[in-house]
Every structure is written in structure tokens, then in C-alpha cells.
Amino acid sequence: MKIEKLSYRLKLHTANCILTTFVFFLFSFVTKSQDTNFVRQAINQLASDNFHGRGYVNNGDAIAADYLKAFYKKEKLKKFKGDYFQSFSFSINTFPGKTILINGTDTLKPGVDFLVAGGSSGIKGFYDIVRIDKEMLDDSLKVQEFKQTNFSDVFVVVDAQGMKSEKEKKIMKSLASNPFHAKGIIMLDDGKLMWSISQKDVGYALIEVRSNVWNDSSRQIYVNIDQQLNPKHKAKNVIGYVKGTQIPDSFIVFTAHYDHLGRMGQNAVFNGANDNASGTAMLMDLIRYYKKNPPKYSIAFMAFAGEEVGLLGSKYYVENPMFEHQKIKCLLNLDLMGFGEDGITIVNSENYPDDFALFREINEKEKLLPVINKRSNAKNSDHYPFTEKNVKAFFIYTQGNSKYYHDIYDRAETVPLSKYNEIFKLITTYVATY
Ligand SMILES: [Zn+2]
């Protein structure tokens, strides 16, 4: 397909909508602010402490699933198999209670000063510490000595400061895998703390600490980490649809993962406002939009669980679909939608140059975003399992001054929704060209 044709596709749609546009124009100011209010409220809810970071402590993900189900019900979305929930299970390592780390006399703050690695074991007690740093690793005699020492009752503190080369990073990684068989490992890091979660327990305590809060003079720590591996955590995808008025057996699909990292103990909550309360809230807003503006094709809405654990919800869905994958005209995955002042990126757009050109054409015509970036496909969100089934699927994320990622600061108040209405307009205009 050529760009001229795409432009025609767009013009046709525009002509159809002159009247609607006029009415829309009259009310656009009111409608716009209402829409942002709705999405803001949804993000405030999803990213509140009551949802526990939509993870695996205090039933956070189940609370979010129930919230979405109630919304689907209120909007009277259709169900595929008699239920909005699609249930599946997976193993997950959790920290449901205490996460205490005291170095000498310094009590470190969970989430702020230190992170318990997703795969860490639980532990409780006072432990002596032995330190390894760059200088010692450069000394082969010291390394030999280390290899012969029994560390089974101590914590090894690995100071990564100054270790920046690829080779040194590799060494760091191998030290985190505990070749000493120590009771636990503390990795000192001068970068940002970024948490992730794991399906396994690695068999020793593993903690990451910001190096600037670590007192080197102390020789003992107190550590208390409650940990629990749940081998069969039950999770739910939340799925519904709006029936198309003209071609109801073909679908446009919107996806967004509603899960996030949850709590690391009771004192650190990862609210995940940008990642991905923002995309989930936009999915909800799109449901309202297509309920009010009945679409030509059917539109399916899939809120996925388990994305942060490894795209588990979307992987489960593609193996257990509600309808044949070939019926999907196009899928748009929304993740990290909270910014946009520096534009958006469309992952997998490199494989669909005509669609990418169409996005850009709409963007220029409607004067929406400063830039739309192209990107090849990547396994970085829920669109990916669909692309492996040959579905035309794109992942849209925003760019901007987003300092916070997978940390306790990704909160509702740090998400500006800078270009929310513009992105919403871009997406709905694109979908209308089908
Ligand atoms: Zn995400």
C-alpha cells in the first residue's frame, strides 16, 4: 500500500465525520477535561497503596483484577466465554512481611536505600561481613585466598564501585551468583536501584544497597527478610469486547498489563503508576469511548496479568485464545503511557512501514506529538507473544521526563499525562482508518 492510498483512507474517514467533528468541536473543551479527569482518577486508584502495587503481597493483583472486572461490568462489555476472567497460575517468589537491614548502627530504608533481589531467600539474624572490591579482585593472590575460605556463615559485601567495563560487569554478575556459597551477598551499587521480581528462590539472601548509604567501618549486619515462594499463584487476565456494527467477527485489540511489582515487604510498595496504571487507565478510557462510538469491527480489551514476571498473561492468552488469531486486524499494546512531551515510540513499526507512515500522517495533520519514533520488534511487553503468532501488533510507549522506573517513586503524582489526549486522538483516528 502506498502513502497516497493511506491518505485517501484517512480522507474518507474525515469526510464521514464532518458533522460529528463539528459537534465534537463545540464540546471538545468540556469532553477533553472530563477524559483527563477520568484517566487521572483511574490511575490514582490503580496506583494507590490499597492496590499494593498490583503484585503478589496482600492480594494486590487480585484487587486490581476485581476492580477491572467491576468496570467492564458497569460498561456492559461483552464476555467471550461467560466470564471476564481468564485464570492461570505460575510460581512467584514473594516478600510478604519484614525486610529489615541494619548495618552496624544504621537502619537502612527498604526501597530507598536497599532492595531485596526478586530471587532472594529469606533470612534472619546477625552476620559478620567480608568485603570484596575492585582492588582485591585485581590481586590474584587475594582471589586465591577467597576461593579457599569458607563463607557459609557470613555475608559477602561486593563493592562494585569503579567496575564499569564489560569484563568487570561480567565479574560482578558472577559474584552475585554466589560462587563463595556465602550465607548472603550484598551488592553495593552507585547507580539507581531498580527492582524486579522472580519466579524462583536462588537459595541465598541477595540484597542490593546504594553505596553512598553504606558504612564501611561496620563488621556486622542484622538482617530479617520474610520470604515465601508461592508455587501456584493464581492470576487472571481480564478480557471483554464491544461488538462491531458492520464486521463483528473481525477484531481490533487493545492490550495493557495491569500488574506491577507489588510490595517488597510491608514497608516498600512499588505503585507502578506509569508502569502500567497509565496504560490500563487508557484501556478503560478506550472502553468508554467505543461504548459511546460503536465501532465497525469488534474491539477486544485485554488487561493482562503477570507481565512483569515475564509476559506470562499474554503468553497464556496466545496459547488459549478467545477467538482465532487471524481474526485480529491489528493489536495495540499500551504500556508506559504517562508522559509524551518527547513523543512516543511504536515498537514493531519497522515491520509495517505503511502503518507507521499512517501514524505519522495522522500526527502531522492533527498536530499531536513532537515525534513518533520507529522501532523494530522487541520482547519488551505484551504485544510480543502475538507477533510470534503472526498478528499485526504494535507496542506504544511514551517518552518524556520519566525519571522513575521499577522503583518506589513511580507514583500517581509523578505521572504528568503530558500528551494523553493527543495520544488518545492518534490511536482512535488510526483505528478509524480500518
Ligand atoms: Zn510495563
Boltz pocket constraint, residues with backbone or C-beta under 6 A from the ligand:
constraints:
  - pocket:
      binder: B
      contacts: [[A, 257], [A, 275], [A, 276], [A, 307], [A, 335], [A, 336], [A, 380], [A, 381]]
      max_distance: 6.0
